[in-house]
Amino acid sequence: MKFLIDENLTPDLVKLFLEKGLNAYHVNELKGRKSQRIIDDQLRRLTLNRNYIIMTKDDDFVKSFVDRKVPEKLIYIFRLDQKEALLHRMEDIVGELPDLMELHDFIEINPTELRFPFSY
């Protein structure tokens, strides 16, 4: 299982994943040069071609997940806008994500809970 951290989230998240033995990459690692921008459709294709799970706070990914099921698996960060709050929250749950992603295609992580709004 490979996780791809979107550019709207701190690259420090990768370290948390790696400390738990998980494969994780930040979008910035995929850029040829620092000023290069990777558009959302490129990331969606990457998830299909290389089986990445995207972690993002961009609600455009939520819309494409609902409309087209692309990406196939998504972790949506909601109302965790401060870097320190996000890192603290993720420290508690990053080790659980592989098992959760086996059971669910969509996980919302917010300050107080994990939600699975599209699980039936």
N, C-alpha and C positions, 0 to 999 in steps of 0.2 A: 504494500500500500504506500503510495507516494502522495505527499501533500504539497500543494503549491500555494504559497502565501502571496496574496495580491499586493500590488504596489501601494494600496491605500492603508496597509497595515505595516507595522514596524518589522524590519528584518530581524530584530531581536527574538521574534517568535521562533525562528528557525533553530536557534540555540536550544530553546526549551524542547523542541521536538527531538533534536539530535541527542540531548541528554537522556531521553527516554528510549533511545535506540530506534527512533522512527526516521524514515526518509522524508526530508522536507527541504524545499527550495523556495527562495524568494524570487519574485518576478524580476527583480533587479539583476539576479544572476544570469538571466536569460538574454539580457540586453547586450548587444555588441558594443555599445558605448553608453555612457551615463545619460546623455541627453536623449537617447532613443526612447520612443514610447511604444509600448506594446498595447494594441487595442484589444478590447474585450473579445471580439470574434476570434482573434488569434489564440487567446487563452481557452476559449471554448473548444476550438479545434484540437488544441494540445491535450485537453482532458479526454477527448475521444480517441485520439491517436496514441496517447501514451498512458492512459488510465490514471491521470492525476485527479486528486480531489482538491477543488479550489476552496480556500478560506478567504472570505472577503467581507467588507461592509458595504459593498456596492449593490444597491437593490436592483440594478439592471440584471444581475445574475439571477436574482430571485424570480424576476419576471420571465426570463428565458427558461428557467427551470420549470415554472408553472405552465408556460405556454407550449414549450417544445421538449421538455425534459433534457435540456442541454444547459449546463453540464449534467451528467448523469447523477453525480453526487456533489453536494454542496454544504459547506459550513458557513453559515451567515452570522456575522458578528453584529449585534444590535445594541445600541446605546452604551458602548464601551469605547468612547472617543478619546479618553486620556490613555497615553501609553502605559503609565504605571498601573492603572486600574485593569487594563487589558492583560498585561503580563501577570499580574497577581491572580486574576481570574483563571487564566490559562494554566498557571502552575498547578492548580488543583485538579484540572480535568484532562490535560493533554494525554496522559497515559491511558485514559479510558476511550479516547477517540477511535482507535482501530476497531475495538469491539462494537462501539456504537455505530460506526459506519458500516459494519457488516449487517447490522439490523435495520438501519435507516438510511435513506438516500439524502435526506435533508435534516440538518440540525441547526437550530438557532441557539446561539450562546448570547445571553444577556447578563446583566449584573447579578441577577438573583437566581436564575434557573437555566436549565437546558430544556428546549422545547423541540418537539417533533411534530410540527403542524401538518405534515403531509403523510403521516403514517396512518395506515388503516388497519 
